[in-house]
Amino acid sequence: MPTVRASALEATDAKDANVLRSLSTHPSMSVRYAVADNPATDDETIALLIDDPDESVRCTAASNLTERPSLQRLVARSSKEWLRAALASTFLDQDDRSLPRDVQRALMADTFAETRSRIAETTNYLDIFETLLHDSDDRVRAACAANPRIEREQMERLITDRRWEVRASAAARGMRYPDDEQLLRLAQDRSVGVRWTVVHRPDRPRAALELIAEDDDEMNAHAAKSVLGDDDINSAQVTDSARAQRARAEGTLGFQG
């Protein structure tokens, strides 16, 4: 009898749906997890794993729905909140794709804030995004900053939000925006936490650091002076990642009407 390790490896590499189906009922969670994560697993098997006793298997199956529209609709109606949240992240790294509009609308109205936050990051529909920009939960509005399609005027609403956590998220997670002018204003934000976030944004303008170097808050001022005195304080990997994120946003199509 194959070891659990061997079965998990087989489930990871298998291309045959019948093999994967047989492994989906394996007593080991790690094997079922590998089946749930394999794109070659058929829809019927994924549907069974969405109801697996183990939460990590269920969430992995719900994250493997890229080419499964019927299952996307099924999970959108699930009573399990983390399955719905996993579904909302389906196209997090694929800006040219998105969930069907009806699925997005269902997730936009979800009672679980994490699900709404993930749709805020990934939606390509203007009406859905605008609704989430006005969400009553700070976490949802904050997540809007990470959507690469966001326009300057929409980012303006986030950097002037009543909650400092939302403004800090805009400073930290925005890609194409906030632009340099907006970052300079965030460098003068009334919140210590927002100004701190600007210091640690890799692509902030030098003028923002110079402003914060004169900050009344000692920790902020010290951090800004440290960055000003060391051009290499951020690793090349961090700087390159920030540039890649901005380029990603600039190459992303805008919202659909």
Secondary structure, DSSP 8 states (H G I E B T S, - for coil): ---HHHHHHHHHH---HHHHHHHTT-S-HHHHHHHHH-TTS-HHHHHHHTT-SSHHHHHHHHT--TT-HHHHHHHHT-S-HHHHHHHHTTTTT-TT----HHHHHHHHT-S-HHHHHHHHHH--BHHHHHHHHT-SSHHHHHHHTT-TT--HHHHHHHHT-SSHHHHHHHHHH-SS-S-HHHHHHHTT-S-HHHHHHHHT-TT--HHHHHHHTT-SSHHHHHHHHHHHT-TTSS-HHHHHHHHHHHHHHHTS---B-
